[in-house]
Each structure stands twice: as C-alpha cells, then as structure tokens.
C-alpha cells in the first residue's frame, strides 16, 4: 500500500484513488492494530463528505495543470489602477468624448465591484488562513531567528517614551514575564523586513541577553547601539501576514499624542486635526489603530485611538466634566426650548413666510450621538449631476442673503425647491410657483410617510419642503440651493441626494455686533424688517450657533464665518465651484 501511495503522490487525487486505498485497506487489515482503527478508516474513506472534497480538489488541480487554457491575471491591484486612471483623466484640462465616457464608466459600482472580485482572486485572497502546524520537539529545543536592522528614526519602546529606533513596540508578557514584540508599525523598518512579528520573544539584542530585564532596559541597549542592530528572536507560535487595510476615515476630533497619558508609545503616535482624512492601515488592536494621513504614502504608520476607545473617552468626559461650550449647549437642551423660527418660503424678495419648527422632540437623541471617525471615499464630479448646496446656521446669521446672492448670479442654474402648504390659494397665486397647494389631510399623510425634508405649522397652516422637489431639481441638471432647519440634515444627508453642507457661522459676539451695526443690518426676527438686531438677539444667535455645532458639526463639509458679507459670499462661490470641479471626500456608502 505504501508503494502505491508513493507512486500516486504527484498525481491528481480523485475518487478512484480513494477506492484503491479502500481496497488496499481491506487486503492489509493486519497492519491496523485494532478493530476500531479499521472501522474508523473504512467509514472515513467511504464518507460522502471526504469524497466530495476530493472531487473538488481534483478539479482545482486539473485546472491548474491545464492553466494554459485559462487566462492568467496580468496584475492584482486593479482597483488601485482604476483610481490612478481616474486621477489622470481628472487632471486633463481638455477631455475628449472618449475620455469623458471612460471617466464616467470607471465610476460605475458594477465595474468597481468586478475589479474588487478580480483583485481578490488574483491575490488568492480566497485561500483559508490556517495557523502553522505545531511541531513537537522532544528535546525542547527552540527555533531561533536572527534579524538585523539598520537603526533609524523610528520608535521601539515599551510603556514609557524613548528615542525612536526600528518601528516596533515591546512589552513584558504578563504570563511568562518575557520581553515580546507588542506591535509592528506598518511601513517601519521592522515591517519592511518581513521578519519581525507580533508575539516574537526577544532573546538577545546585539549579543546581550534580555532575560530578566524590563522593556526600558532593552531600550537603553538600543539607544546606545550604532549602525546595525541584531535581534535574536523566538518566533511566535502563529504568525500571519496582515494585509494593509484600504479604509479611509474622516476624523471628527483633534488628537495630540503628546498629551495622551494612555498611548503605549508617544513617539509612535499620529497627531491629527478634526476634518483630516486618515488611512487606517491596521485595526487588529482593540484600542489602538495604526494609520497614516491620507496622501503620505511613504510615511510610517502611527498610533491613534480606536473608535471604541475614543467613544469611551467621550462618554467618560461628558459624565465627569463639561467644558464651557458644552455647558452653553446643554443649558439650551435641558430646558423646554421656545419654538425656533426658520424660513421656508419661496425665494421671494417681497415676502418670506416664517413658520414654527419645533426642535424639542429630537435634540436629546441627537445629543447622544458620538462622532469619532466616519468612513469616507472620494466622489468625483459628474457632468450635469450637481450636488445640492445646503446652508445651515442659526437664525439671523445671513443664510438667506447668501442664498439670494448665489441664485442671482445664475437664476437658471441655481434653483430652490418650491414649498408645499395646506393653506388656501390667494388671488394672483399660481399653484407650483409660490407654493404647491395641497389639502391638510394629504400633507399630513405625506409627512407620516417621511416624504418631507422639513415641515412646520404657522397660523394653523402646514408648510414644508418635500424630498421629491429637491430630487426634481437635481435630475434636471441644476444646482439645488437649500437653507433648511438644522434638524433637516438627518433627512438630507443621504446617498441619494449627496448634499454638500456648509455651516454659516457668526463671528465672535463683539465682531457680530460691530459688523451688523456698521452695515445697519435689519433684524430677521422682525417680520417687517424695520429695526436692527437687539442685544438679546445677538446673544441668541451665538447661543444657537454653539448648540448647532455641538449637535451636528460632524455633518458639515465646510464652515464659513459670516463676519463680512462680501467675503463670506466670495468663499461660498469658491466652495460651490469646488464641489462642481474637484473630487471630494464623502461617506463611503455614497459611492458603493
């Protein structure tokens, strides 16, 4: 039986081979020491599961042997090539019709999905990842690997800070008390070598034994070393090559690693600001991710707090202390707020309807949302498909004037949706011009079905802006301009509409009063616009601004401070042009 198996070693294993094995087993039953062993092997060789697996194995091997009949992948990074081609086409000042067609085709989700599947197959990503088979060693001899690295400005440290060395972190194993590799930083010298893995035990550094030493003792050895550093390591029981993640996220908070008392290695920390896009390259650690700032392709990855860790910190901070901004916001949320007045009329210079939008219902829920990181992807501009421009801000900050000036630059291109109302039509009004006039029953039914972005009641009549009216403007190849109440963001910020949200912020209180009084600005809180702003109205504007930012600033794509109207309008025009002409980061679900 042994010779027959040896002869078939290089042949395709098939059901016939299993049959031969079974026959030989019957002939050589004396080789088996017990009847239980013979029964087990008989059952195994005749099992449907084993035969099915062998058939699949046989077909795969036969395909490999006949690979000349099958296409071989020319590359394994099709998605990266696609992204590079999109960038090249976008950078062309003049695009031919063929280029334009290719540009649109490469953004199709079906084509991108096909390339993702191609890359997975080309990289053989479908193979199961199994741990190495343990090898029994009766003599208790350990396998030792020797790794040499050139000292550079990269960190290797334990629980305390130290001079950067080789791009890894070490720690004392809690069970064995030995020094082990805790983390390998992506892009660092240790990672590039491919020879150092998490869990490897450090035995010697430059021929100095580390037995009984603390991590800081090892660091002293490394810091005093020059040139090449030689490690003797006992390989971890299971080492796996972890592929670099392709996840990009937008950060919704500032992070300074030098002030973080809990980071395992301050030198390995990656500092960032709110709004920065980060490339998350490794999420293996529950509390500390490895990331690079987007665009820094050759930069060694750094440590950042994971989403779970940052959420715990925010919850803790909210429970233990409140900074001045949070106190201002929560004072407005804890009491019963007065109804907020917002503009929902047609863009008519002579009259604007002011209606009631009750914010008391959802503020407490919105306040509990914790914004840390949001997964993002690039959205490329498409001809004749424009993203809605949404202006958010506190009442009186100047959104309506900015919206009016923007529409006046091109009344055909820039449109605002016509609102719906349940009131009766007045003489001279045309249905679909000033308003869409519907019955109260119909409007209440549409509100219950979620067809309105925002709605409210004024003097017994309902008013609102429907989602379909926004979609109609977008589908017509026009730019929809909106300045809704801030709670409408939850209805607007969807993959279908893909809005670009600009927050119009007031300046500081002193500048706000100075600029509005200097330009004799009329109060928007006065129905007749016959007077200036009062001190209380200025205070309310600042308070509402802080409240909106506290609840929704993670939704904003851009912030424009309206200290000077001409300057703010110039920045608004620049933002609109940027949305139409540049690829921008959006929630990843919008491009999938």
MOGINOR-V222552 format. One record per residue. N is the residue number from 0. PHI is phi in radians with two decimals (* if undefined). D_LAST is the distance of its C-alpha to the last C-alpha in whole Angstrom. Layout:
# MOGINOR-V222552
n = [N & N]
phi = [PHI & PHI]
d_last = [D_LAST & D_LAST]
This chain:
# MOGINOR-V222552
n = [0 & 1 & 2 & 3 & 4 & 5 & 6 & 7 & 8 & 9 & 10 & 11 & 12 & 13 & 14 & 15 & 16 & 17 & 18 & 19 & 20 & 21 & 22 & 23 & 24 & 25 & 26 & 27 & 28 & 29 & 30 & 31 & 32 & 33 & 34 & 35 & 36 & 37 & 38 & 39 & 40 & 41 & 42 & 43 & 44 & 45 & 46 & 47 & 48 & 49 & 50 & 51 & 52 & 53 & 54 & 55 & 56 & 57 & 58 & 59 & 60 & 61 & 62 & 63 & 64 & 65 & 66 & 67 & 68 & 69 & 70 & 71 & 72 & 73 & 74 & 75 & 76 & 77 & 78 & 79 & 80 & 81 & 82 & 83 & 84 & 85 & 86 & 87 & 88 & 89 & 90 & 91 & 92 & 93 & 94 & 95 & 96 & 97 & 98 & 99 & 100 & 101 & 102 & 103 & 104 & 105 & 106 & 107 & 108 & 109 & 110 & 111 & 112 & 113 & 114 & 115 & 116 & 117 & 118 & 119 & 120 & 121 & 122 & 123 & 124 & 125 & 126 & 127 & 128 & 129 & 130 & 131 & 132 & 133 & 134 & 135 & 136 & 137 & 138 & 139 & 140 & 141 & 142 & 143 & 144 & 145 & 146 & 147 & 148 & 149 & 150 & 151 & 152 & 153 & 154 & 155 & 156 & 157 & 158 & 159 & 160 & 161 & 162 & 163 & 164 & 165 & 166 & 167 & 168 & 169 & 170 & 171 & 172 & 173 & 174 & 175 & 176 & 177 & 178 & 179 & 180 & 181 & 182 & 183 & 184 & 185 & 186 & 187 & 188 & 189 & 190 & 191 & 192 & 193 & 194 & 195 & 196 & 197 & 198 & 199 & 200 & 201 & 202 & 203 & 204 & 205 & 206 & 207 & 208 & 209 & 210 & 211 & 212 & 213 & 214 & 215 & 216 & 217 & 218 & 219 & 220 & 221 & 222 & 223 & 224 & 225 & 226 & 227 & 228 & 229 & 230 & 231 & 232 & 233 & 234 & 235 & 236 & 237 & 238 & 239 & 240 & 241 & 242 & 243 & 244 & 245 & 246 & 247 & 248 & 249 & 250 & 251 & 252 & 253 & 254 & 255 & 256 & 257 & 258 & 259 & 260 & 261 & 262 & 263 & 264 & 265 & 266 & 267 & 268 & 269 & 270 & 271 & 272 & 273 & 274 & 275 & 276 & 277 & 278 & 279 & 280 & 281 & 282 & 283 & 284 & 285 & 286 & 287 & 288 & 289 & 290 & 291 & 292 & 293 & 294 & 295 & 296 & 297 & 298 & 299 & 300 & 301 & 302 & 303 & 304 & 305 & 306 & 307 & 308 & 309 & 310 & 311 & 312 & 313 & 314 & 315 & 316 & 317 & 318 & 319 & 320 & 321 & 322 & 323 & 324 & 325 & 326 & 327 & 328 & 329 & 330 & 331 & 332 & 333 & 334 & 335 & 336 & 337 & 338 & 339 & 340 & 341 & 342 & 343 & 344 & 345 & 346 & 347 & 348 & 349 & 350 & 351 & 352 & 353 & 354 & 355 & 356 & 357 & 358 & 359 & 360 & 361 & 362 & 363 & 364 & 365 & 366 & 367 & 368 & 369 & 370 & 371 & 372 & 373 & 374 & 375 & 376 & 377 & 378 & 379 & 380 & 381 & 382 & 383 & 384 & 385 & 386 & 387 & 388 & 389 & 390 & 391 & 392 & 393 & 394 & 395 & 396 & 397 & 398 & 399 & 400 & 401 & 402 & 403 & 404 & 405 & 406 & 407 & 408 & 409 & 410 & 411 & 412 & 413 & 414 & 415 & 416 & 417 & 418 & 419 & 420 & 421 & 422 & 423 & 424 & 425 & 426 & 427 & 428 & 429 & 430 & 431 & 432 & 433 & 434 & 435 & 436 & 437 & 438 & 439 & 440 & 441 & 442 & 443 & 444 & 445 & 446 & 447 & 448 & 449 & 450 & 451 & 452 & 453 & 454 & 455 & 456 & 457 & 458 & 459 & 460 & 461 & 462 & 463 & 464 & 465 & 466 & 467 & 468 & 469 & 470 & 471 & 472 & 473 & 474 & 475 & 476 & 477 & 478 & 479 & 480 & 481 & 482 & 483 & 484 & 485 & 486 & 487 & 488 & 489 & 490 & 491 & 492 & 493 & 494 & 495 & 496 & 497 & 498 & 499 & 500 & 501 & 502 & 503 & 504 & 505 & 506 & 507 & 508 & 509 & 510 & 511 & 512 & 513 & 514 & 515 & 516 & 517 & 518 & 519 & 520 & 521 & 522 & 523 & 524 & 525 & 526 & 527 & 528 & 529 & 530 & 531 & 532 & 533 & 534 & 535 & 536 & 537 & 538 & 539 & 540 & 541 & 542 & 543 & 544 & 545 & 546 & 547 & 548 & 549 & 550 & 551 & 552 & 553 & 554 & 555 & 556 & 557 & 558 & 559 & 560 & 561 & 562 & 563 & 564 & 565 & 566 & 567 & 568 & 569 & 570 & 571 & 572 & 573 & 574 & 575 & 576 & 577 & 578 & 579 & 580 & 581 & 582 & 583 & 584 & 585 & 586 & 587 & 588 & 589 & 590 & 591]
phi = [* & -1.14 & -1.15 & -1.18 & -1.14 & -1.07 & -1.17 & -1.60 & -1.07 & -1.70 & -1.73 & -1.25 & -1.33 & -2.42 & -1.10 & -1.11 & -1.10 & -1.09 & -1.10 & -1.06 & -1.07 & -1.13 & -1.10 & -1.10 & -1.11 & -1.12 & -1.29 & -1.99 & -1.10 & -1.20 & -1.22 & -1.54 & -1.34 & -2.32 & -1.16 & -1.11 & -1.12 & -1.12 & -1.10 & -1.08 & -1.14 & -1.04 & -1.13 & -1.12 & -1.21 & -1.74 & -1.21 & -1.12 & -1.10 & -1.12 & -1.12 & -1.14 & -1.11 & -1.13 & -1.09 & -1.11 & -1.01 & -1.11 & -1.19 & -1.11 & -1.16 & -1.16 & -1.19 & -1.13 & -1.16 & -1.83 & -1.12 & -1.14 & -1.59 & -2.07 & -1.18 & -1.83 & -1.06 & -1.37 & -2.67 & -2.12 & -2.22 & -1.05 & -1.15 & -1.20 & -1.09 & -1.04 & -1.09 & -1.13 & -1.15 & -1.04 & -1.11 & -1.13 & -1.14 & -1.09 & -1.34 & -1.27 & -1.15 & -2.20 & -1.95 & -1.29 & -1.10 & -1.15 & -1.07 & -1.10 & -1.13 & -1.12 & -1.02 & -1.28 & -1.12 & -1.22 & -1.65 & -1.20 & -1.08 & -1.17 & -1.17 & -1.16 & -1.13 & -1.11 & -1.18 & -1.07 & -1.13 & -1.03 & -1.11 & -1.10 & -1.25 & -1.09 & -1.51 & 0.96 & -1.28 & -1.48 & -1.17 & -1.17 & -1.74 & -1.87 & -1.18 & -1.08 & -1.24 & -1.14 & -1.88 & -1.38 & -2.21 & -1.13 & -1.55 & 0.97 & -1.53 & -1.72 & -1.39 & -2.04 & -2.01 & -1.90 & -2.17 & -1.99 & -2.25 & -1.55 & -1.07 & -2.54 & -1.48 & -2.36 & -1.42 & -2.40 & -2.60 & -1.85 & -1.43 & -2.09 & -1.25 & -2.78 & -1.18 & -1.03 & -2.27 & -2.25 & 1.48 & -2.65 & -2.15 & -2.16 & -2.71 & -1.59 & -1.14 & -1.15 & -1.51 & -1.72 & 1.34 & -1.62 & -1.42 & -2.28 & -1.30 & -1.56 & -2.77 & -1.94 & -1.37 & -1.03 & 1.55 & -1.42 & -1.09 & -1.10 & -1.18 & -1.13 & -1.19 & 1.25 & -1.96 & -1.95 & -2.27 & -1.07 & 1.71 & -1.07 & -1.55 & -1.48 & -1.73 & -2.44 & -2.26 & 0.92 & 1.17 & -1.82 & -1.17 & -1.84 & -1.07 & 1.41 & -1.60 & -1.64 & -0.92 & -1.16 & -1.14 & -1.14 & -1.13 & -1.06 & -1.10 & -1.17 & -1.17 & -1.51 & -1.48 & -2.21 & 1.24 & -1.40 & -1.98 & -1.90 & -1.90 & -1.87 & -2.24 & -1.65 & -1.03 & -1.12 & -1.07 & -2.39 & -2.07 & -2.23 & -1.40 & -1.59 & -1.23 & -1.22 & -1.18 & -1.88 & -1.28 & -2.00 & -2.32 & -1.76 & -1.43 & -1.94 & -2.73 & -1.49 & -2.43 & -2.17 & -1.13 & -1.19 & -1.80 & -1.57 & -1.30 & -1.86 & -1.14 & -1.08 & -2.61 & -1.08 & -1.15 & -1.58 & -1.25 & -2.00 & -1.45 & -2.68 & -1.97 & -1.02 & 1.76 & -1.16 & -1.69 & -2.03 & -1.67 & -1.42 & -1.68 & -2.71 & -2.15 & -1.16 & -1.42 & -1.12 & -1.98 & -2.28 & -1.57 & -1.84 & -2.63 & -2.17 & -1.27 & -0.99 & 1.76 & -1.55 & -1.14 & -1.72 & -1.50 & -1.14 & -1.16 & -2.17 & -1.52 & -2.35 & -1.14 & -1.21 & -1.06 & -1.07 & -1.15 & -1.17 & -1.10 & -1.09 & -1.12 & -1.12 & -1.05 & -1.11 & -1.10 & -1.17 & -1.41 & -1.69 & -2.68 & -2.30 & -1.37 & -1.05 & -1.15 & -1.18 & -1.10 & -1.05 & -1.17 & -1.25 & -1.08 & -1.27 & -1.58 & -1.35 & -1.60 & -1.42 & -1.25 & -1.21 & -0.96 & -1.62 & -1.63 & -2.44 & -1.62 & -2.36 & -1.56 & -1.16 & -1.36 & -2.01 & -1.19 & -1.51 & -2.65 & -2.30 & -1.40 & -1.83 & -2.21 & -1.61 & -2.19 & -1.39 & -1.73 & -1.22 & -1.24 & -1.93 & -1.07 & -1.10 & -1.16 & -1.09 & -1.15 & -1.41 & -1.17 & -1.96 & -1.69 & -2.13 & -2.23 & -2.22 & -1.18 & -2.30 & -2.58 & -1.45 & -1.90 & -1.55 & -1.13 & -2.09 & -1.04 & 1.14 & -2.19 & -1.84 & -1.34 & -1.06 & -1.75 & -1.99 & -1.80 & -2.03 & 3.02 & -1.28 & -1.00 & 1.57 & -1.36 & 1.95 & -1.08 & -1.14 & -1.20 & -1.11 & -1.10 & -1.09 & -1.14 & -1.14 & -1.11 & -1.13 & -1.17 & -2.81 & -1.08 & -1.39 & -1.32 & -1.68 & -2.24 & -2.12 & -1.17 & -1.37 & -1.33 & -1.77 & -2.62 & -1.70 & -1.32 & -1.31 & -1.30 & -1.58 & -0.99 & 1.60 & -1.44 & -2.11 & -1.08 & 1.66 & -1.77 & -1.29 & -2.60 & -1.65 & -1.68 & -2.33 & -1.30 & -1.10 & -1.09 & -1.13 & -1.18 & -1.11 & -1.15 & -1.17 & -1.12 & -1.09 & -1.52 & 1.28 & -1.55 & -1.96 & -1.19 & -2.65 & -2.78 & -3.00 & -2.23 & -2.46 & 0.93 & 1.45 & -2.04 & -1.54 & -2.34 & -3.04 & -2.03 & -1.57 & -1.11 & -1.11 & -1.21 & -1.21 & -1.07 & -1.09 & -1.15 & -1.10 & -1.17 & -1.44 & 1.34 & -2.00 & -1.74 & -1.52 & -1.92 & -2.27 & -2.36 & -1.44 & -1.16 & -1.10 & -1.20 & -1.23 & -1.01 & -1.15 & -1.54 & -1.48 & -1.41 & -2.26 & -1.08 & -1.26 & -1.59 & 0.88 & -1.28 & -1.85 & -1.80 & -2.00 & -1.62 & -1.63 & -1.81 & -1.30 & -1.30 & -1.06 & -1.01 & -1.11 & -1.17 & -1.02 & -1.13 & -1.11 & -1.22 & -1.19 & -1.25 & -1.12 & -1.73 & 0.91 & -1.13 & -1.53 & -1.22 & -1.42 & -1.44 & -1.68 & -0.99 & -1.58 & 0.85 & -1.79 & -2.51 & -1.47 & -1.27 & -1.59 & -1.04 & -1.11 & -1.18 & -1.10 & -1.08 & -1.09 & -1.10 & -1.14 & -1.13 & -1.12 & -1.09 & -1.11 & -1.14 & -1.13 & -1.12 & -1.07 & -1.52 & -2.31 & -1.15 & -1.27 & -1.56 & -1.40 & -1.50 & -2.77 & -2.16 & -2.10 & -1.50 & -1.62 & -1.51 & -2.15 & -1.08 & -1.12 & -1.18 & -1.11 & -1.17 & -1.07 & -1.18 & -1.14 & -1.05 & -1.09 & -1.13 & -1.10 & -1.11 & -1.16 & -1.10 & -1.39 & -2.14 & -2.12 & -1.23 & -2.24 & -1.37 & -2.37 & -0.93 & -1.02 & -1.14 & -1.32 & -2.04 & -1.67]
d_last = [56 & 55 & 56 & 54 & 51 & 51 & 52 & 48 & 47 & 45 & 44 & 42 & 42 & 42 & 44 & 47 & 47 & 47 & 49 & 52 & 51 & 52 & 55 & 56 & 55 & 58 & 60 & 60 & 60 & 63 & 60 & 58 & 60 & 59 & 59 & 56 & 54 & 55 & 54 & 50 & 50 & 51 & 48 & 46 & 47 & 47 & 43 & 41 & 38 & 40 & 40 & 37 & 35 & 38 & 37 & 33 & 35 & 37 & 35 & 32 & 35 & 37 & 33 & 34 & 37 & 36 & 33 & 35 & 34 & 30 & 28 & 28 & 24 & 25 & 23 & 21 & 18 & 16 & 13 & 16 & 18 & 15 & 14 & 18 & 18 & 16 & 18 & 21 & 21 & 20 & 23 & 25 & 27 & 28 & 25 & 27 & 25 & 24 & 22 & 21 & 20 & 18 & 16 & 15 & 14 & 13 & 10 & 9 & 6 & 9 & 11 & 9 & 9 & 12 & 13 & 12 & 14 & 17 & 17 & 17 & 20 & 22 & 22 & 23 & 21 & 22 & 25 & 26 & 27 & 31 & 33 & 36 & 39 & 42 & 45 & 48 & 51 & 54 & 56 & 53 & 52 & 49 & 47 & 47 & 44 & 45 & 43 & 44 & 42 & 43 & 43 & 40 & 39 & 37 & 37 & 39 & 40 & 41 & 41 & 42 & 42 & 43 & 43 & 40 & 41 & 38 & 35 & 35 & 36 & 39 & 40 & 43 & 42 & 43 & 45 & 47 & 47 & 46 & 44 & 41 & 38 & 35 & 32 & 31 & 30 & 27 & 28 & 32 & 35 & 35 & 31 & 32 & 35 & 33 & 36 & 36 & 34 & 34 & 37 & 39 & 42 & 44 & 48 & 49 & 48 & 51 & 53 & 53 & 53 & 50 & 52 & 53 & 51 & 48 & 45 & 47 & 50 & 47 & 46 & 50 & 50 & 47 & 48 & 51 & 50 & 50 & 48 & 47 & 46 & 47 & 45 & 46 & 44 & 44 & 40 & 38 & 39 & 35 & 33 & 29 & 27 & 24 & 22 & 20 & 17 & 14 & 13 & 14 & 15 & 17 & 20 & 22 & 25 & 28 & 29 & 32 & 33 & 37 & 37 & 35 & 38 & 36 & 34 & 35 & 36 & 36 & 36 & 33 & 31 & 29 & 29 & 27 & 27 & 24 & 22 & 22 & 18 & 19 & 18 & 18 & 20 & 22 & 21 & 24 & 27 & 26 & 28 & 27 & 24 & 24 & 22 & 23 & 22 & 20 & 22 & 24 & 24 & 27 & 28 & 29 & 26 & 28 & 28 & 26 & 27 & 24 & 22 & 25 & 27 & 27 & 26 & 30 & 31 & 30 & 31 & 34 & 35 & 35 & 37 & 40 & 40 & 38 & 39 & 40 & 37 & 36 & 39 & 39 & 36 & 37 & 40 & 38 & 36 & 39 & 41 & 41 & 40 & 41 & 39 & 37 & 37 & 35 & 35 & 33 & 35 & 35 & 35 & 39 & 41 & 44 & 43 & 40 & 39 & 39 & 38 & 37 & 34 & 35 & 33 & 35 & 33 & 29 & 30 & 32 & 28 & 26 & 29 & 28 & 24 & 24 & 22 & 22 & 18 & 15 & 12 & 11 & 9 & 11 & 10 & 13 & 15 & 16 & 19 & 20 & 17 & 18 & 17 & 19 & 22 & 23 & 26 & 27 & 30 & 33 & 36 & 38 & 36 & 36 & 32 & 34 & 36 & 33 & 31 & 34 & 35 & 32 & 32 & 35 & 34 & 33 & 33 & 31 & 28 & 28 & 28 & 28 & 28 & 31 & 32 & 33 & 36 & 39 & 42 & 44 & 44 & 47 & 49 & 47 & 44 & 41 & 39 & 35 & 37 & 38 & 36 & 35 & 38 & 37 & 39 & 39 & 38 & 35 & 33 & 34 & 32 & 29 & 29 & 29 & 26 & 24 & 24 & 25 & 24 & 27 & 31 & 34 & 38 & 41 & 44 & 43 & 41 & 37 & 35 & 31 & 28 & 26 & 22 & 23 & 25 & 22 & 20 & 23 & 23 & 20 & 20 & 23 & 22 & 24 & 23 & 23 & 25 & 26 & 28 & 27 & 29 & 27 & 26 & 24 & 21 & 20 & 20 & 18 & 15 & 13 & 9 & 12 & 14 & 13 & 16 & 18 & 20 & 24 & 26 & 30 & 32 & 36 & 38 & 40 & 43 & 46 & 44 & 42 & 46 & 47 & 45 & 45 & 49 & 49 & 47 & 49 & 46 & 46 & 45 & 42 & 43 & 46 & 46 & 48 & 47 & 51 & 51 & 49 & 47 & 49 & 49 & 47 & 44 & 43 & 43 & 41 & 39 & 38 & 38 & 35 & 34 & 34 & 33 & 30 & 29 & 29 & 27 & 24 & 24 & 21 & 19 & 21 & 20 & 23 & 27 & 30 & 33 & 35 & 39 & 40 & 38 & 38 & 37 & 34 & 33 & 33 & 30 & 29 & 29 & 28 & 25 & 24 & 25 & 22 & 19 & 20 & 21 & 19 & 15 & 15 & 13 & 11 & 10 & 7 & 5 & 6 & 4 & 0]
